[in-house]
Amino acid sequence: MRKIAAAFVLLFVIIFTPLAAWAEASPAPSMSTVPREEKIGRQVSEAIEKKFARVHDPAAEARLNMLVKTLTPYMERNLNYNIRIIELDEPNAFSLPGGQMYITTAMLSFLRSEAEIAAIIAHELIHADRAHGIVQSRRNNKLSLLTIAGMIAAAAAGAPEAAMVASAIQTAAINSYSIDLEKEADAKGISALLKAGYNPAAMLTMMERMYMERLRHPRYEPGIYQTHPEDEERIEAARKFMRDMGVEVRRKDVVGVLQVDVAPVGGDLRLTIDGAEIISLPRSSESDLFLNELKERLDLTLALELAPYDVQVHGESPDGSIIIKGRFVLRERETPEGVPPLDEIRARITLSLSNARKKNPLTNYYQ
């Protein structure tokens, strides 16, 4: 613990001191400030890679940097954007002045799709593009170098409070962006995702799941750089931003749930949702056509944002229908022989919906 505390403090000095010294007198970030930003970024990058093992996986880094290249045309400044992987057990990602970014192995395991990886990259790209590190350093300049020196001495001496000191520094200064800067990175990141062709709901699913992880584990340590404040406020701001843009929030494909499939099993054809059987029929051209048409309708209508009452059976047999949020899905009169009653099909669909939400305990689904 003492070694970790000392590392936090030393990294803080490496990062904060050059930024703070420059932030007082530097003009607003522009292309003219890039050489100095890159210099600071290189210094910090060297320190990070001395403290934490870099993962040398050219294929993995190439895939990540392809996402970076897809998103950088929508940044305001042409920085030397690049991403590297470091070995760390906490899910985290962060950017440095000049455009260098890092993502941890735990974060790559935590994210569930390419869209979510693109979302975390877009967020960090905005931090670098808008020079949020410099902006925050100006705000944090109240921490005097004398105070910093005292913190270093305490950590180096192995003082019992060293861990608390390091935690305070982390919260106060190390990439701990103010809520307005985080919201800007979220919103501009969502815009970049949209322009690059990614599902912007990925920004929400990533933040919502991280928030739930913190609720489950009050002592959960999200990484040496990640102290994103006011999770609920950020999440609601991102939702509002998407609503104001007229963007429908559809999370299911981002997190890989409510996946409808039709596949042969022995002499039958089965329609499943996330592997759970909904309808099974003897194989025939008629059942193949029926189940695949139903699959298409379910693909269009199923969403994590549905409430159970959005899946309804209208009318009495034999004129009943299954309607999902006002959209026709299945008419009883058009079903082949052997299809279960509509109430049973509805129950199976709503069970699949409930199971999908249990795996993704997101907040405010129905908004």
C-alpha positions as CSV (number, residue, x, y, z in Angstrom):
1,M,0.0,0.0,0.0
2,R,2.9,2.4,0.9
3,K,4.5,1.7,-2.5
4,I,1.3,2.4,-4.3
5,A,0.7,5.6,-2.3
6,A,4.2,6.8,-3.1
7,A,3.7,6.0,-6.8
8,F,0.5,8.1,-6.8
9,V,2.3,11.0,-5.3
10,L,5.3,10.8,-7.7
11,L,3.1,10.5,-10.7
12,F,1.1,13.5,-9.5
13,V,4.2,15.6,-9.3
14,I,5.3,14.5,-12.8
15,I,1.9,15.3,-14.3
16,F,0.8,18.3,-12.3
17,T,3.9,20.3,-11.8
18,P,4.7,20.9,-15.5
19,L,1.1,21.4,-16.3
20,A,0.5,23.8,-13.5
21,A,3.7,25.8,-14.3
22,W,2.5,26.2,-17.9
23,A,-1.2,26.6,-17.2
24,E,-0.8,29.9,-15.3
25,A,0.8,31.7,-18.3
26,S,-0.3,29.7,-21.3
27,P,-2.8,31.0,-23.8
28,A,-6.0,29.1,-24.6
29,P,-5.1,25.7,-26.1
30,S,-4.7,25.8,-29.9
31,M,-2.4,24.3,-32.5
32,S,0.3,26.7,-31.3
33,T,0.4,25.0,-27.9
34,V,0.7,21.5,-29.3
35,P,4.6,21.2,-29.1
36,R,4.5,22.0,-25.4
37,E,1.6,19.6,-24.8
38,E,3.4,16.9,-26.6
39,K,6.5,17.4,-24.6
40,I,4.6,17.2,-21.3
41,G,2.7,14.1,-22.6
42,R,6.0,12.4,-23.5
43,Q,7.4,13.1,-20.0
44,V,4.2,11.7,-18.3
45,S,4.1,8.7,-20.7
46,E,7.7,7.7,-19.8
47,A,6.8,7.9,-16.1
48,I,3.7,5.8,-16.5
49,E,5.5,3.0,-18.5
50,K,8.1,2.8,-15.8
51,K,5.5,2.3,-13.1
52,F,3.0,0.1,-15.1
53,A,3.8,-2.7,-17.5
54,R,2.9,-1.9,-21.1
55,V,1.2,-4.7,-23.0
56,H,3.1,-5.2,-26.3
57,D,0.4,-6.7,-28.5
58,P,0.8,-5.1,-31.9
59,A,-2.5,-6.7,-33.2
60,A,-4.5,-5.4,-30.3
61,E,-3.0,-1.9,-30.4
62,A,-3.6,-1.8,-34.2
63,R,-7.3,-2.6,-33.7
64,L,-7.6,0.1,-31.0
65,N,-5.7,2.7,-33.1
66,M,-8.0,1.9,-36.1
67,L,-10.9,3.1,-33.8
68,V,-8.8,6.2,-33.0
69,K,-8.3,7.0,-36.6
70,T,-12.1,6.6,-37.3
71,L,-12.9,9.1,-34.6
72,T,-10.1,11.7,-35.0
73,P,-11.6,13.4,-38.1
74,Y,-14.3,14.7,-35.7
75,M,-11.8,16.4,-33.3
76,E,-11.0,20.1,-33.5
77,R,-7.3,19.8,-33.3
78,N,-4.9,17.6,-35.2
79,L,-2.9,16.0,-32.4
80,N,-0.7,12.9,-32.4
81,Y,-3.5,10.7,-31.2
82,N,-2.4,7.2,-30.2
83,I,-3.5,4.6,-27.7
84,R,-1.5,2.0,-25.7
85,I,-2.5,-0.8,-23.4
86,I,-1.1,-1.2,-19.8
87,E,-1.5,-4.1,-17.5
88,L,-3.7,-3.1,-14.6
89,D,-6.5,-4.8,-12.7
90,E,-8.7,-1.7,-12.5
91,P,-10.9,-0.8,-15.5
92,N,-9.6,2.6,-16.6
93,A,-8.6,4.8,-19.5
94,F,-7.0,8.2,-19.7
95,S,-5.4,10.7,-22.0
96,L,-2.4,12.9,-21.7
97,P,-1.6,16.3,-23.1
98,G,-0.7,16.0,-26.8
99,G,-3.0,13.1,-27.6
100,Q,-1.4,10.0,-26.1
101,M,-4.0,7.7,-24.5
102,Y,-3.8,4.6,-22.3
103,I,-6.4,1.8,-21.6
104,T,-6.0,-0.9,-19.1
105,T,-6.4,-4.6,-19.7
106,A,-9.2,-4.7,-17.1
107,M,-11.1,-2.0,-19.1
108,L,-10.8,-4.0,-22.3
109,S,-12.3,-6.9,-20.4
110,F,-15.0,-4.7,-18.9
111,L,-16.2,-3.3,-22.2
112,R,-18.7,-5.5,-24.2
113,S,-18.4,-4.4,-27.8
114,E,-16.5,-2.4,-30.3
115,A,-19.0,0.4,-29.9
116,E,-18.2,0.6,-26.1
117,I,-14.5,0.7,-26.8
118,A,-15.1,3.4,-29.4
119,A,-17.1,5.3,-26.7
120,I,-14.3,5.3,-24.1
121,I,-11.8,6.3,-26.8
122,A,-14.1,9.1,-28.0
123,H,-14.4,10.4,-24.4
124,E,-10.6,10.5,-23.9
125,L,-10.0,12.0,-27.3
126,I,-12.2,14.9,-26.3
127,H,-10.3,15.4,-23.1
128,A,-7.0,15.6,-25.1
129,D,-8.6,17.6,-28.0
130,R,-10.0,20.3,-25.6
131,A,-6.9,20.2,-23.4
132,H,-8.9,19.4,-20.4
133,G,-5.8,18.4,-18.4
134,I,-4.5,22.0,-18.8
135,V,-7.9,23.5,-17.9
136,Q,-8.1,21.4,-14.8
137,S,-4.5,22.2,-13.9
138,R,-5.4,25.9,-13.8
139,R,-8.2,25.1,-11.5
140,N,-6.1,22.9,-9.3
141,N,-3.3,25.4,-9.0
142,K,-4.3,26.1,-5.5
143,L,-2.1,23.1,-4.4
144,S,1.2,24.7,-3.7
145,L,4.5,23.0,-4.5
146,L,5.3,23.1,-0.8
147,T,2.2,21.1,0.0
148,I,3.2,18.7,-2.7
149,A,6.6,18.3,-1.2
150,G,5.1,17.5,2.1
151,M,3.0,14.8,0.5
152,I,6.0,13.3,-1.1
153,A,7.9,13.2,2.1
154,A,5.0,11.6,3.9
155,A,4.5,8.9,1.3
156,A,8.2,8.2,1.0
157,A,8.6,7.9,4.8
158,G,5.8,5.3,4.8
159,A,3.5,7.4,7.0
160,P,0.3,5.5,7.9
161,E,-1.8,8.2,6.3
162,A,0.2,8.0,3.0
163,A,-2.6,6.0,1.3
164,M,-5.2,8.6,2.3
165,V,-2.9,11.4,1.1
166,A,-2.5,9.7,-2.3
167,S,-6.2,9.2,-2.5
168,A,-6.8,12.9,-1.8
169,I,-4.2,13.9,-4.4
170,Q,-5.9,11.5,-6.9
171,T,-9.3,13.1,-6.3
172,A,-8.0,16.6,-6.2
173,A,-5.8,16.7,-9.2
174,I,-4.8,13.6,-11.2
175,N,-7.1,13.6,-14.1
176,S,-10.0,14.3,-11.8
177,Y,-11.9,16.4,-14.2
178,S,-14.7,18.7,-13.0
179,I,-18.2,17.7,-13.8
180,D,-18.5,20.3,-16.6
181,L,-15.4,18.9,-18.3
182,E,-16.7,15.4,-18.0
183,K,-20.1,16.4,-19.4
184,E,-18.4,18.1,-22.3
185,A,-16.3,14.9,-23.0
186,D,-19.5,12.8,-22.9
187,A,-21.5,15.1,-25.1
188,K,-18.8,15.8,-27.7
189,G,-17.9,12.1,-27.6
190,I,-21.5,11.1,-28.4
191,S,-21.5,13.5,-31.3
192,A,-18.2,12.0,-32.6
193,L,-19.7,8.4,-32.3
194,L,-22.7,9.4,-34.3
195,K,-20.6,11.0,-37.0
196,A,-18.3,8.0,-37.2
197,G,-21.3,5.6,-37.5
198,Y,-21.2,4.0,-34.0
199,N,-24.3,3.5,-31.7
200,P,-24.0,6.4,-29.3
201,A,-25.8,4.4,-26.6
202,A,-22.4,2.8,-26.0
203,M,-21.4,6.0,-24.1
204,L,-24.4,5.4,-21.8
205,T,-24.0,1.6,-21.3
206,M,-20.4,2.0,-20.4
207,M,-21.1,4.8,-17.8
208,E,-24.2,3.1,-16.4
209,R,-22.3,-0.2,-15.9
210,M,-19.4,1.5,-14.2
211,Y,-21.8,3.3,-11.9
212,M,-23.5,0.0,-11.0
213,E,-20.1,-1.5,-10.3
214,R,-19.3,1.3,-7.8
215,L,-22.7,0.8,-6.1
216,R,-22.0,-2.9,-5.7
217,H,-18.5,-2.3,-4.4
218,P,-18.3,0.9,-2.2
219,R,-14.5,0.5,-2.0
220,Y,-14.2,-0.2,-5.7
221,E,-11.0,1.5,-7.0
222,P,-11.6,2.5,-10.6
223,G,-7.9,3.2,-11.4
224,I,-5.2,5.7,-10.7
225,Y,-6.5,8.3,-13.1
226,Q,-10.2,7.7,-13.2
227,T,-12.2,9.7,-10.7
228,H,-15.2,10.7,-12.7
229,P,-17.5,12.7,-10.5
230,E,-21.2,12.7,-10.0
231,D,-22.0,9.6,-12.1
232,E,-25.8,10.0,-12.0
233,E,-25.6,13.6,-13.1
234,R,-23.3,12.7,-16.0
235,I,-25.5,9.8,-17.1
236,E,-28.7,12.0,-17.0
237,A,-26.9,14.7,-18.9
238,A,-25.9,12.3,-21.6
239,R,-29.4,10.9,-21.9
240,K,-30.8,14.5,-22.2
241,F,-28.2,15.3,-24.8
242,M,-29.3,12.3,-26.9
243,R,-33.0,13.2,-26.4
244,D,-32.4,16.8,-27.5
245,M,-30.6,15.5,-30.6
246,G,-33.5,13.3,-31.4
247,V,-31.4,10.1,-31.0
248,E,-33.2,7.0,-29.9
249,V,-31.4,5.1,-27.1
250,R,-31.0,1.5,-28.1
251,R,-28.7,-0.4,-25.8
252,K,-29.2,-4.1,-26.7
253,D,-26.9,-4.4,-29.6
254,V,-24.1,-2.5,-27.8
255,V,-24.1,-5.0,-24.9
256,G,-25.0,-8.0,-26.9
257,V,-28.4,-9.1,-25.4
258,L,-31.9,-9.8,-26.6
259,Q,-30.3,-11.5,-29.6
260,V,-32.9,-13.4,-31.6
261,D,-31.9,-16.5,-33.5
262,V,-33.6,-19.2,-35.6
263,A,-31.6,-22.5,-35.8
264,P,-32.2,-26.2,-36.5
265,V,-32.1,-28.5,-33.5
266,G,-32.6,-32.2,-34.6
267,G,-35.7,-32.3,-36.7
268,D,-37.0,-29.0,-35.4
269,L,-36.5,-25.3,-36.0
270,R,-36.2,-23.2,-32.8
271,L,-36.6,-19.5,-32.3
272,T,-34.6,-18.3,-29.3
273,I,-33.9,-15.1,-27.4
274,D,-30.4,-15.2,-25.9
275,G,-30.5,-18.9,-26.2
276,A,-33.9,-19.4,-24.4
277,E,-36.5,-21.2,-26.5
278,I,-39.5,-19.1,-27.5
279,I,-41.1,-21.3,-30.2
280,S,-40.1,-24.7,-31.6
281,L,-41.6,-26.2,-34.7
282,P,-41.0,-29.3,-36.9
283,R,-38.7,-28.3,-39.8
284,S,-40.5,-27.3,-43.0
285,S,-40.5,-24.5,-45.5
286,E,-43.6,-23.0,-43.8
287,S,-42.0,-23.0,-40.3
288,D,-38.8,-21.6,-41.7
289,L,-40.6,-18.7,-43.3
290,F,-42.8,-18.1,-40.2
291,L,-40.0,-18.1,-37.7
292,N,-37.6,-16.0,-39.7
293,E,-40.3,-13.4,-40.3
294,L,-41.0,-13.4,-36.5
295,K,-37.3,-13.0,-35.9
296,E,-37.2,-9.9,-38.0
297,R,-40.1,-8.3,-36.2
298,L,-38.6,-9.1,-32.8
299,D,-35.2,-7.8,-33.9
300,L,-36.9,-4.5,-34.7
301,T,-39.0,-4.2,-31.6
302,L,-37.1,-5.8,-28.7
303,A,-35.1,-3.3,-26.6
304,L,-33.6,-3.1,-23.1
305,E,-35.6,0.1,-22.7
306,L,-39.0,-1.8,-22.9
307,A,-41.2,-2.2,-19.8
308,P,-42.9,-5.5,-19.3
309,Y,-46.3,-3.8,-20.0
310,D,-44.9,-2.8,-23.5
311,V,-45.3,-6.5,-24.5
312,Q,-49.1,-7.1,-24.7
313,V,-51.6,-9.6,-26.0
314,H,-54.5,-7.8,-27.7
315,G,-57.8,-9.4,-28.5
316,E,-59.3,-12.8,-27.7
317,S,-58.5,-16.1,-29.4
318,P,-58.5,-16.7,-32.4
319,D,-58.2,-13.0,-33.2
320,G,-55.5,-12.2,-30.7
321,S,-52.2,-10.5,-31.5
322,I,-48.9,-9.8,-29.7
323,I,-48.0,-6.1,-29.8
324,I,-44.7,-4.7,-28.6
325,K,-44.8,-1.0,-27.8
326,G,-47.5,-0.4,-30.4
327,R,-45.9,-2.5,-33.1
328,F,-47.5,-5.7,-34.4
329,V,-45.3,-8.8,-33.9
330,L,-47.6,-11.8,-34.2
331,R,-51.2,-12.6,-35.2
332,E,-52.7,-15.8,-33.9
333,R,-54.6,-16.5,-37.1
334,E,-51.3,-16.5,-39.1
335,T,-49.4,-19.0,-36.8
336,P,-48.7,-22.6,-37.9
337,E,-50.0,-25.5,-36.0
338,G,-48.0,-26.3,-32.9
339,V,-47.3,-22.7,-31.9
340,P,-47.9,-22.1,-28.2
341,P,-50.7,-19.8,-27.0
342,L,-50.0,-16.1,-27.3
343,D,-50.0,-15.6,-23.5
344,E,-47.3,-18.2,-23.2
345,I,-45.2,-16.7,-25.9
346,R,-45.6,-13.3,-24.3
347,A,-44.5,-14.8,-20.9
348,R,-41.4,-16.3,-22.5
349,I,-40.5,-12.9,-24.2
350,T,-40.9,-10.9,-21.0
351,L,-38.8,-13.5,-19.1
352,S,-36.0,-13.1,-21.7
353,L,-36.3,-9.3,-21.3
354,S,-36.1,-9.6,-17.5
355,N,-33.1,-11.9,-17.7
356,A,-31.3,-9.5,-20.1
357,R,-31.9,-6.6,-17.6
358,K,-30.5,-8.6,-14.7
359,K,-27.3,-9.0,-16.7
360,N,-27.3,-5.2,-17.4
361,P,-28.7,-3.4,-14.4
362,L,-28.9,-0.1,-16.0
363,T,-30.9,2.9,-14.7
364,N,-34.0,4.6,-15.9
365,Y,-34.7,2.1,-18.7
366,Y,-38.0,3.5,-19.7
367,Q,-37.1,7.1,-20.2
